[in-house]
């Protein structure tokens, strides 16, 4: 899913380019600790378990409220960390997402699922609920986001004007570049070959994304087949039961004084219970694989996609603006040289000199932003690699689901087998073993 890109050409962003970032003292001690860690601040020391334990957020649908014309879907959002539940609508998530991008343009902000389309069905609504849950959990576990007041407000504010409150928190504050003490010195912490590392990391993560996309696709098909198998087993059992319940009288010339068919019908009638149980086990396995395997793959894909979106913002935003500013500066210098040669009025030359100085300041700030963007990209790349061990969690969940599912279904099949003994009767109603051809197809000539 494509992430919404921030417009780095908007007025409030351009304003930040025109001056060096002021050093703002963080008021919150936790924020100060986050901004000035011990050792090299570029390096992240988190483990996957530490990230996952930051918070677990549940997003559940609550009954729709009918308006005059539309039905509004609301969600109950419950945070384990903040020990509270709040009600949020999709548009609340949209504003929260926009504020995150505005405040953290150089970080991985996961994409939101699409807006509700006309005639959206339950399947779409449920799919969007799961996507919103993945979004908010990735945000709640992201190191800078998890300590920011935006997240706390979104997960704990119970008032009705949450959207305005979110906007107020960001208004006039500036983005992370303006508030981070390390921003002016970001270049000092970067390796000399940062551009080569960025290109290599981007290619690696693109390949990882492609592979995980295919894994997710296959996992979805496996889970779907389990649910389809459940439906087939249920229908199979019902048809056996219907066959056993058939009351059509059997002609005497067909029975040949043999009550075999009556015995078979009696046995078939009771088999639907076991097949219904088998169907139930298959459904459980399919749903477990959807939640434990497919959803975890989707979560990691959302994270990888947010990294790809971040790379595009870096290239189309800061890098592109920097290149344009350098081109503009070059044109100004040419104009200055031309004005000097042509002995133009001193006032006009002074104005041009003033514009050149302003442009030099803008270029200096853009260079600082470019290095800070690379600094953040370096950390976000580390974050991706911290999440990579999630692969073993996903594989473990898949293997355990298969083992448990087959074990439970095998138990039902084994309980069913003795009940089939009366189906295999020979002459004089004596039981016989089921036919099993030694080789080849049962129906082979």
C-alpha positions in Angstrom: 0.0 0.0 0.0 1.4 3.4 -1.0 2.1 5.8 1.9 0.9 9.4 1.6 4.0 11.6 0.9 4.5 14.8 2.8 4.5 17.9 0.6 7.9 19.4 1.5 7.2 22.4 -0.6 4.4 23.7 1.7 4.9 27.1 3.3 5.4 25.8 6.9 8.1 23.5 5.7 9.8 26.1 3.6 9.9 28.4 6.6 12.1 25.9 8.4 14.6 25.9 5.5 15.2 29.6 5.8 17.1 29.7 9.1 19.4 27.5 11.1 17.6 25.3 13.5 17.4 26.9 17.0 18.4 24.7 19.9 15.3 24.1 22.0 15.8 22.7 25.4 13.5 19.7 25.9 11.2 20.1 28.8 10.6 16.4 29.4 13.5 14.5 31.0 12.6 11.4 29.0 12.8 13.5 25.8 16.3 14.7 26.9 17.3 11.1 27.6 16.1 10.1 24.2 17.9 12.9 22.4 21.3 12.6 24.0 21.9 8.8 24.6 25.2 7.5 25.9 27.8 6.6 23.3 27.2 7.0 19.6 23.7 8.5 19.3 23.4 7.1 15.7 23.3 3.5 17.0 20.1 1.9 18.3 20.5 -0.5 21.2 17.0 -1.9 21.2 16.1 -5.6 20.8 12.9 -6.9 19.1 11.5 -7.9 22.4 12.1 -4.5 23.9 10.2 -2.9 21.0 7.3 -5.3 21.2 7.0 -4.8 24.9 6.7 -1.0 24.6 3.0 -1.4 24.1 0.2 -3.6 22.7 -2.7 -1.7 21.3 -6.1 -3.3 20.5 -8.4 -1.9 17.9 -11.9 -3.2 17.9 -15.0 -2.3 16.0 -17.9 -0.9 18.0 -21.5 -0.9 16.8 -22.2 1.6 13.9 -23.9 4.8 14.7 -26.5 5.8 12.2 -26.6 9.4 11.1 -29.1 11.1 8.8 -27.3 9.8 5.7 -24.2 7.9 6.6 -23.1 5.1 9.0 -20.0 6.0 10.9 -17.6 3.3 11.9 -16.0 3.8 15.3 -13.2 1.9 16.9 -12.3 1.2 20.5 -8.6 1.7 20.9 -7.1 0.2 24.0 -3.5 0.7 25.1 -1.8 -1.7 27.5 0.8 0.9 28.3 -1.5 3.8 29.1 -4.1 1.4 30.7 -7.0 3.1 29.0 -9.5 2.9 26.1 -10.7 5.7 23.8 -13.0 5.8 20.9 -11.6 6.9 17.5 -13.0 7.3 14.0 -11.0 6.8 10.8 -10.6 10.5 10.3 -9.0 10.7 13.7 -6.4 8.3 12.5 -5.9 10.4 9.3 -5.2 13.6 11.3 -2.8 11.7 13.6 -1.0 10.3 10.6 -0.7 13.8 9.1 0.7 15.2 12.3 3.2 12.4 12.6 4.4 13.1 9.0 4.6 16.9 9.7 6.6 16.4 12.9 8.7 13.4 11.8 9.2 13.8 8.0 12.5 11.8 8.2 11.1 8.8 10.0 9.1 5.7 8.9 5.5 6.7 9.3 3.4 3.6 8.3 0.7 4.1 5.7 -3.0 4.1 6.6 -5.5 1.8 4.9 -7.8 3.5 2.3 -10.8 5.5 3.2 -14.2 3.8 3.2 -15.5 3.4 -0.3 -19.2 3.7 -1.2 -20.9 0.4 -0.4 -18.1 -0.9 1.7 -18.9 -4.4 3.0 -18.0 -6.1 6.3 -14.9 -7.7 4.7 -13.5 -4.3 3.8 -14.3 -2.9 7.3 -12.7 -5.8 9.0 -9.6 -5.6 6.7 -9.3 -1.9 7.5 -9.6 -2.6 11.3 -6.7 -5.0 11.1 -4.7 -2.5 9.1 -5.4 0.3 11.6 -4.3 -2.0 14.4 -1.0 -2.8 12.6 -0.5 0.9 12.0 -1.0 2.0 15.6 1.2 -0.8 17.0 4.1 0.0 14.7 3.8 3.7 15.8 3.5 2.8 19.5 6.7 0.7 19.3 8.8 3.1 17.2 11.4 4.7 19.5 10.9 8.4 18.8 7.2 8.1 18.3 6.6 6.1 21.5 8.0 9.0 23.7 6.2 11.8 21.8 3.2 13.6 23.2 1.3 13.0 20.0 1.0 9.3 20.7 0.1 9.8 24.3 -2.7 12.2 23.4 -4.1 9.9 20.6 -4.1 6.9 22.9 -5.4 8.5 26.1 -7.4 11.7 25.3 -11.1 11.0 25.8 -12.5 14.4 24.7 -14.5 14.9 21.5 -12.1 17.3 19.8 -9.0 15.0 19.5 -8.3 16.2 16.0 -7.9 19.9 17.0 -5.8 18.8 20.0 -3.4 16.9 17.8 -3.0 19.9 15.5 -2.4 22.2 18.4 0.5 20.0 19.6 2.3 20.4 16.3 1.4 24.0 15.5 4.4 26.3 15.8 6.6 23.7 17.2 8.6 22.7 14.1 9.6 19.3 12.9 12.1 16.9 14.5 15.0 18.7 12.7 14.0 21.9 14.5 13.7 20.4 18.0 16.5 17.7 18.0 19.7 18.9 19.7 21.8 16.6 17.5 20.4 17.9 14.2 23.1 20.5 13.5 25.8 17.9 14.2 24.2 14.9 12.4 27.0 14.9 9.8 29.6 14.2 12.5 28.0 10.9 13.4 27.6 9.6 9.8 30.0 7.2 8.2 32.0 8.6 5.3 30.4 6.2 2.9 26.8 6.9 4.0 25.5 7.4 0.5 26.9 4.0 -0.6 25.4 2.4 2.5 22.1 4.0 1.9 22.0 2.7 -1.7 23.0 -0.9 -0.6 20.5 -0.9 2.3 17.7 0.3 0.0 18.4 -2.4 -2.5 18.5 -5.1 0.3 15.3 -4.0 1.9 13.6 -3.8 -1.5 14.5 -7.5 -2.1 13.4 -8.4 1.4 10.1 -6.7 0.8 9.5 -8.6 -2.5 10.2 -11.9 -0.8 8.0 -11.2 2.2 5.2 -10.1 -0.2 5.3 -13.5 -1.9 5.4 -15.3 1.5 2.4 -13.3 2.7 0.5 -14.2 -0.6 1.2 -17.9 -0.1 0.3 -17.8 3.6 -3.0 -16.2 2.7 -3.7 -19.0 0.2 -2.8 -21.7 2.8 -5.1 -20.1 5.4 -7.9 -19.7 2.8 -7.5 -23.3 1.8 -8.0 -24.4 5.4 -11.2 -22.5 5.6 -12.4 -23.8 2.2 -11.5 -27.3 3.4 -13.7 -26.8 6.4 -16.6 -25.8 4.2 -16.1 -28.9 2.0 -15.9 -31.2 5.1 -19.1 -29.8 6.5 -21.0 -30.3 3.2 -19.5 -33.8 2.8 -20.8 -34.7 6.2 -24.2 -33.2 5.6 -24.5 -35.2 2.3 -23.7 -38.4 4.1 -26.3 -37.6 6.7 -28.9 -36.8 4.0 -28.0 -40.1 2.3 -28.5 -42.0 5.5 -31.8 -40.2 6.2 -33.3 -41.0 2.8 -36.7 -42.6 3.4 -37.3 -43.8 -0.1 -38.4 -47.5 0.2 -36.0 -50.0 -1.2 -37.6 -52.4 -3.8 -37.5 -56.1 -2.7 -36.0 -57.2 -6.0 -33.0 -54.7 -5.4 -32.5 -55.8 -1.7 -32.4 -59.5 -2.5 -33.4 -60.2 1.1 -30.3 -58.4 2.3 -30.5 -55.7 4.8 -27.1 -54.2 4.0 -28.4 -50.9 2.7 -30.4 -50.3 5.9 -27.3 -50.9 8.0 -25.3 -48.6 5.9 -27.9 -45.9 6.0 -28.0 -46.1 9.8 -24.2 -45.7 10.0 -24.0 -42.8 7.5 -26.6 -40.8 9.3 -24.4 -40.4 12.4 -21.2 -39.4 10.6 -22.2 -35.8 10.1 -21.2 -35.0 13.7 -17.6 -36.0 13.2 -17.4 -34.2 9.9 -18.8 -31.1 11.5 -16.1 -31.4 14.2 -13.4 -31.8 11.5 -14.8 -28.7 9.7 -14.6 -26.8 13.0 -10.9 -27.8 13.5 -10.1 -26.7 9.9 -11.7 -23.3 10.5 -9.8 -22.9 13.7 -6.5 -23.7 12.0 -7.3 -21.3 9.1 -8.2 -18.4 11.4 -5.2 -19.0 13.6 -2.9 -18.8 10.6 -4.6 -15.6 9.5 -4.0 -14.0 12.9 -0.6 -15.5 13.8 1.1 -15.8 10.4 -0.6 -13.6 7.8 -1.1 -10.6 10.1 2.5 -10.7 11.3 3.7 -10.9 7.7 1.4 -7.9 6.9 2.8 -6.0 9.9 6.4 -6.5 8.7 5.3 -5.6 5.1 3.8 -2.4 6.4 7.0 -1.5 8.1 9.1 -2.3 5.0 6.7 -0.2 2.8 7.1 2.7 5.2 10.9 2.5 4.7 10.5 2.5 1.0 8.2 5.6 1.3 10.8 7.3 3.5 13.5 6.8 0.9 11.3 8.4 -1.7 10.6 11.4 0.6 14.3 11.8 1.2 15.0 11.8 -2.6 12.0 13.8 -3.7 12.0 16.1 -0.7 15.2 17.3 1.0 17.6 16.1 -1.7 15.5 17.6 -4.5 15.1 20.9 -2.7 18.8 21.0 -2.0 19.6 20.5 -5.7 17.1 23.2 -6.7 18.6 25.6 -4.2 22.1 25.0 -5.5 20.9 25.6 -9.0 19.3 28.9 -7.9 22.4 29.9 -6.1 24.5 29.3 -9.2 22.2 31.5 -11.3 22.4 34.3 -8.7 26.2 34.1 -8.8 26.1 34.4 -12.6 23.8 37.5 -12.3 26.2 39.0 -9.7 29.2 38.5 -12.0 27.2 40.0 -14.9 26.1 43.0 -12.8 29.7 43.6 -11.7 31.0 43.5 -15.3 28.2 45.9 -16.5 28.8 48.4 -13.6 25.2 48.4 -12.5 23.8 50.6 -9.8 25.2 49.9 -6.3 21.8 49.5 -4.8 20.9 46.8 -7.3 24.2 45.0 -6.6 23.6 45.2 -2.9 20.2 43.7 -3.2 21.6 40.9 -5.3 24.4 40.3 -2.7 21.7 40.2 0.1 19.7 37.6 -1.9 22.9 35.6 -2.4 23.6 35.6 1.4 20.0 34.5 2.1 20.4 31.7 -0.5 23.7 30.6 1.1 21.9 30.4 4.5 19.1 28.4 2.9 21.6 26.1 1.3 23.4 25.6 4.6 20.2 24.7 6.3 19.2 22.3 3.5 22.6 20.7 3.8 22.0 20.2 7.5 18.6 18.8 6.8 20.0 16.5 4.2 22.5 15.1 6.7 19.9 14.8 9.4 17.6 13.0 6.9 20.5 10.5 6.3 21.1 10.3 10.0 17.4 9.3 10.5 17.5 6.9 7.6 20.5 5.2 9.1 18.5 4.7 12.3 15.4 3.6 10.5 17.5 1.0 8.6 18.7 -0.3 11.9 15.1 -0.5 13.1 14.2 -2.7 10.1 17.0 -5.1 11.0 15.9 -5.2 14.6 12.5 -6.3 13.3 14.0 -9.0 11.0 14.0 -11.7 13.8 10.2 -11.5 13.6 10.7 -14.0 10.7 11.5 -16.7 13.2 8.3 -15.8 15.2 6.3 -16.1 12.0 7.8 -19.4 11.0 7.3 -20.7 14.5 3.7 -19.7 14.5 3.2 -21.3 11.1 4.8 -24.6 12.1 3.0 -24.8 15.5 -0.3 -24.1 13.7 0.2 -26.9 11.3 1.3 -29.3 14.0 -1.6 -28.5 16.3 -4.1 -28.4 13.4 -3.1 -31.8 12.0 -2.8 -33.3 15.5 -6.4 -32.3 16.4 -7.8 -33.4 13.0 -5.9 -36.7 13.2 -7.5 -37.3 16.6 -11.0 -36.8 15.1 -10.2 -39.0 12.1 -9.0 -41.8 14.4 -12.2 -41.5 16.5 -14.2 -41.7 13.3 -12.5 -44.8 12.0 -14.1 -47.4 14.4 -17.6 -46.1 13.5 -17.0 -47.1 9.9 -16.7 -50.8 10.8 -20.4 -51.5 10.1 -20.0 -50.0 6.6 -17.8 -52.9 5.5 -20.1 -56.0 5.6 -20.0 -59.1 3.5 -22.3 -62.0 2.9 -24.5 -62.9 5.9 -23.8 -59.4 7.4 -20.3 -60.4 8.4 -17.8 -57.5 8.6 -15.1 -57.4 6.0 -12.1 -55.1 5.8 -12.3 -52.1 3.3 -11.2 -52.8 -0.2 -7.6 -51.5 -0.8 -6.1 -52.3 -4.2 -2.5 -53.3 -4.0 -1.4 -50.7 -6.6 -2.7 -48.3 -9.1 -6.0 -46.5 -9.0 -9.0 -48.1 -7.1 -11.1 -47.8 -10.3 -8.3 -49.1 -12.7 -9.3 -51.8 -15.0 
